[in-house]
Amino acid sequence: MATIDVRSVRKTFGKLVALDDVSFSVNDGEFFCLLGPSGAGKTTTLKSIAGLVQPDSGEVWLGGRDAGDIEPNHRNLAMCFESYALYPQHNVFDNMASPLRSPVLRLPDAEVRERVGRTAEMLGVGHLLDRGVDQLSNGQRQRVALGRVLVRPANAYLLDEPLSHLDAKLRTSMRAELKRIAHGELNTTTVYVTHDYVEALSLADRIGVIKDGRILQVGTPQQVWDTPETAFVAQAFGKPRISFVSGGLVSDNGTIRFISSDGAITVPVPDLDTTAAAAGESVRIGIRPRDLVLHTGAGAQPEGHERLDGVVYVLEHLGRQTEVTVRIGESLVSVVAPRGDVGGLAVDDKVSLLLDPATVHVFGDSDDGRRLTR
């Protein structure tokens, strides 16, 4: 196993800045997820760690040593590419065995057979070892590509969207299996790239959120969920997505309140960091759909909650739950409600949303706006 330290790495391709002062550390034996949209710089980061891309500036340290002078084949890292990169002329067994037979390892045939057989069974492709690559589905190829990485002993595994080509059912089961493998059988330092927040939350010990070649936040799954550092990080997690409303901060008898641009939404901001924001500043608030309660008039309003009145804009029935989008003035706010709570609700019906102000996130008024609540 090994530690990985990425220190102020910058990489450009012509005028495109792929990585811009990227820094983060991965602890020995840690499962670290790099989460971001397409084009964020995730794969370039992995390739920089592997030595397949040479940074313009900055350093990559492996196991406490500057890896700048270590050739890729001597870094003892195993990488899974999103594009499979399987050898079409070989069957499944030979594809998975290829790293074990390489000049670097050259393991005995008996150990090769044992490792390939165990890993193939672990990934559910044990019955496919004699098949050619052209006889496999995309999902099977994905598992073989992952198996070719996991079969070999390595200081760290670099996994680039290894589940992206699986169907939803298989992806869920493989995610659970990969977590068991990574945290149990292998217990090896892993950097896992994904655009899927569910994968990041369920697999990672820590998550690094990346956008436009810059790391926006690094933290545990709970930290990035509870205290996102920017509006972009907040909207990267959760479905339905967090609702944003733009407006400003005003002082009301010693209490700082948020008022939306059209005045339709007003809520106190009890946890505002007054060293970072003050009354009069333009901000946006973020409200997670599951932090709201749909209120149609029945029952008492919980103490300390704010009431936001609006009309139903969209109803989306999702089995046992319904996502209700409510128009409040010029803003759209989503809430997730149990199916029984929506009753005979229809578009344009009047409803109220109940909100605990302590759950409100406040950011600067842009996607890159920094968090202004503690």
C-alpha positions in Angstrom: 0.0 0.0 0.0 1.1 3.6 -0.4 0.2 7.2 0.3 -0.5 9.5 -2.7 0.2 13.3 -2.6 -0.7 15.5 -5.5 0.9 18.8 -4.9 0.0 22.0 -6.9 -0.3 20.1 -10.2 -1.0 22.1 -13.3 -1.5 20.6 -16.8 -2.4 22.4 -20.0 -3.2 21.0 -23.5 -2.6 24.0 -25.8 -4.9 26.7 -24.5 -7.0 24.3 -22.4 -6.2 24.3 -18.7 -6.9 20.7 -17.7 -5.6 20.9 -14.1 -5.2 24.2 -12.2 -3.2 23.9 -9.0 -4.7 20.6 -8.0 -3.6 19.4 -4.5 -4.9 16.5 -2.4 -3.6 13.6 -0.4 -4.7 10.0 -0.2 -3.9 8.1 3.0 -2.4 4.6 3.1 -5.3 2.1 2.5 -7.9 4.8 1.9 -10.6 4.7 -0.7 -10.6 8.2 -2.2 -13.3 9.3 -4.8 -12.7 12.1 -7.3 -16.1 13.4 -8.2 -16.9 15.8 -11.0 -18.7 16.2 -14.4 -17.2 15.4 -17.8 -14.2 17.6 -18.6 -13.5 18.4 -15.0 -10.0 16.9 -15.1 -10.6 13.6 -13.3 -8.9 11.3 -15.9 -6.0 13.7 -16.3 -5.4 13.6 -12.6 -5.4 9.8 -12.6 -3.0 9.8 -15.5 -0.7 12.3 -13.8 -0.6 10.0 -10.7 0.1 7.0 -13.0 2.9 8.8 -14.9 1.1 8.7 -18.2 0.8 12.5 -18.2 3.6 14.7 -17.3 2.5 17.8 -15.3 3.6 21.2 -16.5 4.3 22.1 -12.9 3.7 20.6 -9.5 4.6 17.2 -8.1 3.2 13.7 -7.5 4.6 11.9 -4.4 4.0 8.1 -3.9 4.8 6.5 -0.6 6.6 9.6 0.6 8.8 9.9 -2.6 8.7 12.3 -5.4 7.6 10.2 -8.4 8.8 12.6 -11.0 11.7 10.4 -11.9 9.9 7.1 -11.7 8.7 5.6 -15.0 5.1 4.5 -15.1 5.9 0.8 -15.2 8.0 1.1 -12.0 5.4 2.9 -10.0 3.5 -0.3 -9.1 0.1 1.2 -9.8 -2.8 -0.6 -11.4 -5.1 1.5 -13.5 -8.5 0.7 -15.0 -9.5 2.8 -18.0 -13.1 3.7 -18.8 -12.5 2.6 -22.4 -11.8 -1.1 -21.3 -8.4 -1.2 -23.2 -8.7 -5.0 -23.6 -6.6 -7.0 -26.0 -9.0 -8.1 -28.8 -6.8 -11.1 -29.8 -6.9 -12.6 -26.3 -9.7 -14.4 -24.4 -10.9 -13.3 -21.0 -8.3 -15.4 -19.1 -5.4 -14.1 -21.0 -6.6 -10.5 -20.7 -6.8 -10.8 -17.0 -3.5 -12.7 -16.8 -1.6 -10.2 -18.9 -0.3 -8.0 -16.0 0.8 -11.1 -14.0 2.9 -12.3 -16.9 4.4 -8.9 -17.6 8.2 -8.5 -17.3 7.7 -6.5 -14.1 5.9 -9.4 -12.2 6.4 -12.7 -14.1 4.4 -14.7 -11.6 4.5 -18.5 -11.8 1.7 -20.1 -13.9 0.1 -21.7 -10.9 -0.2 -18.4 -9.1 -1.5 -16.7 -12.3 -4.3 -19.3 -12.6 -5.2 -19.0 -8.9 -5.3 -15.2 -9.0 -7.3 -15.0 -12.2 -9.8 -17.7 -11.2 -10.4 -16.0 -7.8 -10.8 -12.5 -9.2 -13.0 -13.7 -12.1 -15.4 -15.5 -9.6 -15.4 -12.4 -7.4 -16.5 -10.2 -10.4 -19.0 -12.8 -11.8 -17.1 -13.6 -15.0 -15.6 -16.9 -13.9 -17.7 -18.7 -16.5 -16.4 -16.5 -19.3 -12.7 -17.2 -19.0 -12.5 -19.0 -22.4 -14.5 -16.5 -24.3 -13.1 -14.0 -26.7 -13.5 -10.3 -26.0 -15.8 -9.9 -29.1 -18.2 -12.4 -27.5 -18.8 -10.2 -24.4 -21.4 -7.6 -23.7 -20.2 -4.1 -22.7 -21.0 -4.9 -19.0 -18.9 -8.1 -19.2 -16.0 -6.2 -20.8 -16.2 -3.6 -18.0 -15.9 -6.3 -15.4 -13.0 -8.0 -17.2 -11.2 -4.7 -17.5 -11.7 -4.2 -13.7 -10.6 -7.7 -13.0 -7.4 -7.2 -15.0 -6.6 -4.4 -12.5 -7.7 -6.1 -9.3 -5.9 -9.4 -10.1 -2.4 -7.9 -9.6 -0.7 -6.9 -6.4 -0.1 -3.1 -6.5 0.6 -0.3 -4.1 -2.5 1.5 -5.3 -5.4 1.1 -7.7 -6.5 3.9 -10.0 -10.1 3.3 -11.3 -11.5 5.5 -14.0 -15.3 5.2 -14.1 -15.1 1.4 -13.7 -18.9 0.9 -13.5 -20.0 3.4 -16.1 -21.0 0.9 -18.8 -23.1 -1.4 -16.5 -26.9 -1.3 -16.5 -28.6 0.1 -13.4 -29.2 -3.2 -11.6 -25.7 -4.6 -12.2 -24.2 -1.2 -11.3 -25.9 -1.3 -7.9 -24.8 -4.8 -7.1 -21.2 -4.2 -8.4 -21.0 -1.1 -6.3 -21.8 -3.1 -3.2 -19.3 -5.8 -4.3 -16.6 -3.3 -5.0 -17.0 -1.7 -1.6 -16.7 -5.2 0.0 -13.6 -5.9 -2.1 -11.9 -2.6 -1.6 -12.5 -2.3 2.2 -12.2 -5.9 2.9 -10.2 -8.3 0.7 -7.9 -5.8 -0.9 -7.7 -2.9 1.7 -5.4 -1.1 -0.7 -5.0 2.6 -1.5 -7.6 3.4 -4.2 -8.4 6.5 -6.2 -11.8 6.1 -7.8 -13.0 8.5 -10.5 -16.8 9.0 -11.0 -19.5 11.5 -12.0 -22.1 9.6 -9.9 -22.6 11.2 -6.5 -24.2 7.9 -5.2 -21.0 6.0 -6.0 -18.9 8.6 -4.2 -21.1 8.7 -1.1 -21.4 5.0 -0.8 -17.9 3.9 -1.6 -15.5 6.7 -0.4 -13.7 7.2 2.8 -13.2 10.8 1.5 -14.3 12.6 -1.6 -12.6 15.3 -3.6 -15.0 17.4 -5.7 -13.4 18.7 -8.9 -14.6 21.3 -11.5 -12.8 22.9 -14.4 -9.5 21.4 -13.2 -9.8 22.8 -9.7 -10.4 20.9 -6.4 -13.3 22.7 -4.7 -13.6 20.6 -1.6 -12.1 17.5 0.1 -13.9 15.8 3.0 -15.7 12.8 4.2 -19.1 11.9 2.6 -20.9 13.4 5.6 -18.8 16.6 5.4 -19.4 17.3 1.8 -23.1 16.6 2.2 -23.7 18.6 5.4 -21.3 21.5 4.7 -20.7 22.0 1.0 -18.1 24.7 0.5 -19.6 26.1 -2.7 -23.0 26.1 -4.5 -21.5 23.8 -7.1 -20.6 21.2 -4.5 -24.1 21.5 -3.0 -25.8 20.7 -6.3 -23.4 17.8 -7.0 -25.1 15.7 -4.3 -28.7 14.6 -4.0 -31.6 13.8 -6.2 -33.8 15.8 -6.6 -31.1 18.5 -6.6 -30.9 21.3 -4.0 -33.1 24.3 -4.8 -31.4 27.7 -5.1 -33.0 31.1 -4.6 -31.2 34.4 -5.2 -31.7 37.4 -3.1 -30.0 39.5 -0.4 -29.3 39.7 3.4 -31.0 42.3 5.6 -30.8 43.1 9.3 -34.0 42.8 11.2 -33.8 43.8 14.8 -30.4 42.1 15.2 -31.4 39.1 13.2 -30.0 38.5 9.7 -32.7 37.4 7.3 -32.6 36.4 3.7 -35.1 38.0 1.3 -35.5 36.7 -2.3 -35.1 39.1 -5.2 -38.9 39.3 -5.6 -39.6 39.4 -1.8 -41.7 36.2 -1.9 -39.3 34.2 0.3 -37.9 35.4 3.6 -36.2 33.3 6.2 -33.8 34.0 9.1 -30.2 32.8 8.7 -29.1 31.8 12.2 -25.8 30.3 11.3 -24.5 33.1 9.1 -20.7 33.6 9.3 -20.7 37.3 9.8 -17.0 37.5 9.1 -17.7 36.4 5.6 -21.1 38.0 4.9 -23.1 41.0 6.0 -26.4 42.6 5.6 -26.8 44.1 2.1 -24.8 41.4 0.3 -26.3 39.5 -2.7 -26.4 35.8 -2.0 -28.2 32.6 -2.9 -29.7 30.1 -0.5 -29.8 26.4 -1.0 -32.7 24.3 0.3 -32.5 20.5 0.0 -35.9 18.9 -1.0 -35.8 16.5 2.0 -35.4 19.4 4.5 -38.8 20.7 3.6 -42.2 19.5 4.7 -45.3 19.8 2.4 -48.1 21.5 4.4 -51.6 21.5 2.9 -53.3 23.0 6.0 -53.8 19.9 8.2 -51.9 19.6 11.4 -50.0 22.2 13.5 -46.9 24.0 12.2 -43.8 22.8 14.0 -42.3 25.4 16.3 -39.4 27.3 14.9 -40.2 26.5 11.3 -40.8 29.1 8.6 -43.8 28.9 6.3 -43.4 29.5 2.5 -46.6 29.8 0.6 -46.8 29.0 -3.1 -48.6 27.0 -5.8 -47.9 23.5 -7.3 -45.9 23.9 -10.5 -45.1 20.2 -11.3 -46.0 16.8 -9.7 -43.8 13.8 -10.4 -45.0 10.5 -8.9 -42.1 8.2 -8.0 -43.7 5.2 -6.5 -43.9 5.6 -2.7 -42.8 9.3 -3.0 -43.8 12.3 -5.0 -41.5 15.1 -6.0 -43.5 18.4 -5.9 -42.1 21.5 -7.5 -43.7 24.6 -5.9 -43.6 28.1 -7.4 -43.1 30.7 -4.8 -43.1 34.1 -6.4 -40.6 33.8 -9.2 -38.7 30.9 -7.6 -39.1 27.1 -8.0 -38.5 25.0 -4.9 -38.7 21.2 -4.8 -39.9 19.0 -2.0 -40.1 15.2 -1.6 -43.3 14.0 0.1 -44.7 10.6 0.9 -47.3 9.5 -1.6 -50.1 9.8 1.0 -49.4 13.4 1.7 -50.1 14.7 -1.8 -53.6 13.3 -1.9 -55.6 15.0 -4.6 -53.1 17.8 -5.2 -53.0 19.2 -8.7 -51.1 21.8 -10.6 -51.9 25.3 -9.5 -53.2 24.2 -6.1 -52.1 26.4 -3.2 -49.6 24.7 -0.8 -47.2 25.7 1.9 -43.7 24.4 2.6 -42.4 24.3 6.2 -38.6 24.9 6.6 -36.3 24.7 9.6 -33.9 27.8 9.1 -31.0 25.8 10.5 -31.0 23.6 7.4 -30.6 26.5 5.0 -27.3 26.8 3.2 -26.1 30.3 2.2 -23.6 30.9 -0.7 -22.2 33.8 -2.7 -24.5 34.5 -5.6 -22.9 32.2 -8.3 -22.1 28.5 -8.8 -18.6 29.2 -7.5 -20.0 31.3 -4.6 -18.4 30.3 -1.3 -20.3 29.0 1.7 -21.4 31.8 4.1 -23.0 29.6 6.8 -21.0 27.9 9.5 
